[in-house]
Amino acid sequence: MIYKNESGQAVSGHPAPPGHPRKGDSFILERVDTGVLRKRSPASDGNPYLCGSGARAKWKTECNA
C-alpha cells in the first residue's frame, strides 16, 4: 500500500489499517502533523486519522479512537 499526497509524491510511514483501504479505493489525504494523515474525502463513518510510527502520543490516541 502506498499513500500519495496532493502532488503525487509517496508518503511513507503510514501502514494501512486492517481491512481498509482496499485495492482500487481512492482518498484525498491531508498531513496534519508529523506522522499523521487525515482522510479529507471521501468522508467516512470511521476514524479519519492515520498515524505512522513518528506520530506524537496525542495523535496516537486520536488514531486509535
C-alpha positions in Angstrom: 0.0 0.0 0.0 1.4 3.4 -0.9 -0.2 6.7 0.2 0.4 9.7 -2.0 0.0 13.4 -1.3 -1.7 16.0 -3.5 1.4 16.3 -5.6 1.5 12.6 -6.2 4.6 12.0 -4.0 4.7 8.9 -1.9 4.1 9.4 1.9 5.9 6.8 3.9 5.4 5.6 7.5 1.6 5.1 7.3 0.6 1.4 7.4 -2.8 0.5 6.1 -5.3 -0.3 8.9 -6.6 -3.9 8.7 -9.2 -4.4 6.0 -9.0 -0.8 4.9 -8.3 0.7 2.4 -8.8 -1.9 -0.3 -7.2 -2.1 -3.8 -8.9 0.4 -6.0 -10.0 2.7 -3.2 -9.0 6.4 -3.6 -8.7 9.0 -0.9 -7.5 12.6 -0.6 -5.2 12.8 2.4 -4.0 15.8 4.4 -0.9 15.9 6.6 -2.0 17.4 9.9 1.2 16.7 11.9 4.4 14.7 11.7 3.4 11.1 11.1 -0.3 11.9 11.0 -2.6 11.9 7.9 -6.4 12.7 7.8 -8.7 11.4 5.2 -10.4 14.5 3.7 -12.5 12.8 1.1 -14.4 10.7 0.6 -15.7 11.3 4.1 -16.2 8.0 6.0 -18.1 7.0 9.1 -14.9 5.7 10.7 -11.9 7.4 12.2 -10.4 9.8 9.6 -6.9 9.8 11.2 -4.0 7.5 10.2 -0.9 7.5 12.4 2.6 6.4 11.4 5.4 5.4 13.8 6.6 9.1 14.1 3.2 10.4 15.5 3.1 12.0 18.9 1.2 10.3 21.7 -1.6 12.8 21.5 -2.2 11.8 17.9 -1.9 8.1 18.5 -4.8 8.4 20.9 -6.9 10.1 18.1 -5.8 7.5 15.6 -6.9 4.6 17.8 -10.2 6.2 18.8 
